[in-house]
Amino acid sequence: MDGEMQLRRLLKTKEIFVGNLPLDIKVEEIVFLFKDFGIKSLKKHNNSFRSFAFLELMSLEAAKLAIQLLNGYFVKGRPMSVSFMENRKTHEVLKTSTPMPGLEVIPASEGGLTNGGIHISPVNQRVDYVVPMEMRSSFLSHMLNSCFGDATWLRSVVSVTGEVGLLVTDTLPLMPYFWAIVLNEECCKSMEKLFTALAKAECGLGFLAKGEIQRGTRCLAQCDIGDGGSAWNRCWVLEPLGDLGVVFFLDFGRCASVPLNSLRKLDGEQFWEIRPLAQPFMLEEGVFPPQDIRRQILVGTLKGPSQWEPHILKFVVKTG
């Protein structure tokens, strides 16, 4: 019996174990973290010393993706341990010999920030946050060179300064990092031009064959944009896994798992002349709530580049 068949036999329910969770984490927060993987059931357990959960996901492929993407993901300053059920004893405490990537220090804040009814929780003590993989210059440079032939966009994003309005495209719950589109005239024109071109071309674009899809493939896929809506967007394949693939949506700044048979060809260079619409930011104070606030507009001031990744701009939300 090969490894894949043996794994399927062991994992009849596609259950995963999620350990090292914050003691005060809520079920709703766990649901938000794993929402892209199709939760069939969730059982949370905690006592005075530890908090953990058992999740059944929609498929074996979804469970693999969840483990690959979220094992070691920091929630409230703690790295989650995500593993298949039979491996839970060896993964309850995350151990690694790999050096930790650069950390971003978020200063303490006495009060929360509010904007348009959105409450952004304060950080009451010093916390170090690992820069998310999809925001690191090493990842973005590789992706930009693969898609556009150069990474000049990464250097140009730091030119945005002063008071701005940001259309949020993705956030990381309980962390200060987020992706957003700057609402200036240039970005609005690019957004209108790109989305109009994609909408007109979408129906005429053929689907990619499974054998054509590999790491680095440029294509078109539907991205969840919040409030039950979706939009066709340029994406770059990170990894095909079974019938699903992990892709990075360039203009929303988010990774997601999508069915491989839903990916459309997008080879025409006219679709790659416009640089990515969204760029990475971080709150100078506070972290984002667990609920989805995509498509919300934040108004505030840019305070320059972060210490560890200069292309990530610090942002202060305007209050009052």
Residue pairs with C-beta under 8 A, 6 or more apart in sequence:
1 9
7 60
8 60
10 84
10 86
11 60
11 63
11 84
11 85
13 56
14 40
14 56
14 57
14 58
14 59
14 60
14 62
14 63
15 54
15 55
15 56
15 57
15 63
15 84
15 85
16 54
16 55
16 57
16 63
16 66
16 67
16 82
16 83
16 84
16 85
17 52
17 53
17 54
17 81
17 82
17 83
17 84
17 85
17 87
17 88
17 91
17 92
18 30
18 34
18 52
18 53
18 54
18 55
18 80
18 81
18 82
19 50
19 52
19 80
19 81
19 82
19 83
19 88
19 91
19 92
19 93
20 50
20 52
20 78
20 79
20 80
20 81
20 92
20 93
20 94
21 30
21 46
21 51
21 52
21 53
21 75
21 78
21 80
22 51
22 75
22 76
22 77
22 78
23 46
23 48
23 50
23 51
24 76
25 51
25 75
25 76
26 290
27 42
27 44
28 290
28 291
29 75
29 173
29 174
29 290
30 42
30 44
30 53
30 55
31 39
31 42
32 173
32 290
32 291
32 292
33 70
33 73
33 75
33 80
33 173
34 42
34 55
34 57
34 66
34 70
36 224
36 256
36 257
37 57
37 58
37 62
37 63
37 65
37 66
37 257
38 57
38 58
38 59
38 62
39 55
39 56
39 57
39 58
40 56
40 57
40 58
41 55
41 56
42 53
42 54
42 55
42 56
43 53
43 54
43 55
44 51
44 52
44 53
45 51
45 52
45 53
45 54
46 52
52 92
54 85
55 66
57 63
57 66
59 244
60 242
61 241
61 242
61 243
61 244
62 244
62 257
63 84
64 241
64 242
65 241
65 244
65 246
65 257
66 82
67 82
67 83
67 84
68 239
68 241
68 246
69 246
69 255
70 80
70 82
71 80
71 81
71 82
71 83
71 91
71 94
72 79
72 80
72 81
72 94
72 96
73 79
73 80
73 82
74 80
74 129
74 130
74 175
75 173
75 174
76 127
76 174
77 127
77 128
77 129
79 94
80 94
81 91
81 92
81 93
81 94
82 91
83 90
83 91
100 130
101 130
101 131
101 136
102 131
102 308
102 309
103 128
103 129
103 130
103 131
103 308
104 128
104 129
104 131
104 176
104 282
104 306
104 307
104 308
104 309
104 312
105 126
105 128
105 307
106 123
106 126
106 127
106 128
106 129
106 176
106 283
106 284
106 285
106 286
106 287
107 123
107 126
107 284
107 285
108 123
108 124
108 125
108 126
109 122
109 123
109 124
109 285
109 286
110 122
111 122
112 119
112 120
112 121
112 122
112 286
113 119
113 120
113 122
113 283
113 285
113 286
113 317
113 319
114 120
114 317
114 319
115 298
115 299
115 300
115 317
115 318
115 319
116 296
116 297
116 298
118 289
118 293
118 296
118 298
119 289
120 283
120 286
120 287
120 288
120 289
120 317
121 174
121 286
121 287
121 288
121 289
122 285
122 286
123 176
123 285
123 286
123 287
129 175
129 176
129 177
131 177
131 308
131 309
131 312
132 172
132 175
132 177
133 139
134 140
134 248
134 253
134 254
134 255
135 177
135 253
135 280
135 309
135 312
136 309
137 154
137 309
137 310
137 311
140 151
140 154
140 311
141 151
141 154
143 236
143 248
143 250
144 150
144 151
144 153
144 154
144 276
145 151
146 216
146 218
146 236
147 218
147 234
147 236
147 250
147 272
148 272
148 275
153 275
153 276
154 311
155 311
156 275
157 279
157 280
157 311
157 313
158 305
158 310
158 311
158 313
160 182
160 184
160 279
160 302
160 313
161 302
161 304
162 301
162 302
163 299
163 300
163 301
163 302
163 318
164 182
164 183
164 184
164 299
164 300
164 301
164 302
165 182
165 183
165 297
165 298
165 299
166 180
166 181
166 182
166 183
166 281
166 297
166 298
166 299
166 300
166 315
167 180
167 181
167 183
167 295
167 296
167 297
168 178
168 179
168 180
168 293
168 294
168 295
168 296
168 297
168 298
169 179
169 180
169 181
169 225
169 251
169 252
169 253
169 254
169 277
169 278
169 294
169 295
170 178
170 179
170 252
170 253
170 254
170 278
170 294
171 177
171 178
171 179
171 288
171 292
171 293
171 294
172 178
172 288
173 288
173 289
173 290
174 287
174 288
174 289
174 290
175 287
175 288
176 282
176 283
176 284
176 286
176 287
176 288
177 280
177 281
177 282
177 312
178 280
178 281
178 282
178 283
178 288
179 252
179 253
179 254
179 278
179 279
179 280
179 281
180 278
180 279
180 281
180 298
181 187
181 191
181 251
181 277
181 278
181 279
182 279
183 297
187 277
190 274
190 275
190 277
191 251
191 277
193 274
194 234
194 251
194 271
194 274
194 277
195 231
197 270
197 271
198 220
198 232
198 233
198 234
198 271
199 232
201 268
201 271
202 220
202 232
202 264
205 220
205 264
205 265
205 266
206 264
206 265
207 261
207 262
207 263
207 264
207 265
208 217
208 219
208 260
208 263
208 264
208 265
210 240
210 260
210 261
213 219
213 237
213 240
213 245
213 260
213 263
214 237
214 240
215 237
215 238
215 239
215 240
216 236
216 237
217 236
217 237
217 263
218 234
218 235
218 236
218 266
218 267
218 272
219 234
219 235
219 236
219 237
219 247
219 263
219 264
219 265
219 266
220 232
220 233
220 234
220 235
220 263
220 264
220 265
220 266
221 232
221 233
221 235
221 247
221 249
221 258
221 262
221 263
221 264
222 230
222 231
222 232
222 233
222 258
222 262
223 230
223 231
223 232
223 233
223 235
223 249
223 252
223 254
223 256
224 230
224 256
225 231
225 252
225 294
225 295
226 292
226 294
226 295
227 294
227 295
232 264
233 249
233 250
233 251
233 252
234 249
234 250
234 251
234 266
234 271
234 272
235 247
235 248
235 249
235 250
235 263
236 247
236 248
236 250
237 245
237 246
237 247
237 263
238 245
238 246
238 247
238 248
238 255
239 245
239 246
240 260
243 259
243 260
243 261
244 257
244 258
244 259
244 260
245 257
245 258
245 259
245 260
245 263
246 255
246 256
246 257
247 255
247 256
247 257
247 258
247 263
248 254
248 255
249 255
249 256
250 276
250 277
250 278
251 276
251 277
251 278
252 277
252 278
253 276
253 278
253 279
253 280
279 311
279 313
280 309
280 311
280 312
280 313
281 302
281 312
281 313
281 314
281 315
282 306
282 312
282 313
282 314
282 315
283 314
283 315
283 316
283 317
284 303
284 314
284 315
284 316
285 316
286 317
298 315
298 317
299 317
299 318
300 315
300 316
300 317
300 318
301 315
301 316
301 318
302 313
302 314
302 315
303 313
303 314
303 315
303 316
304 313
304 314
305 311
305 312
305 313
305 314
306 312
306 313
306 314
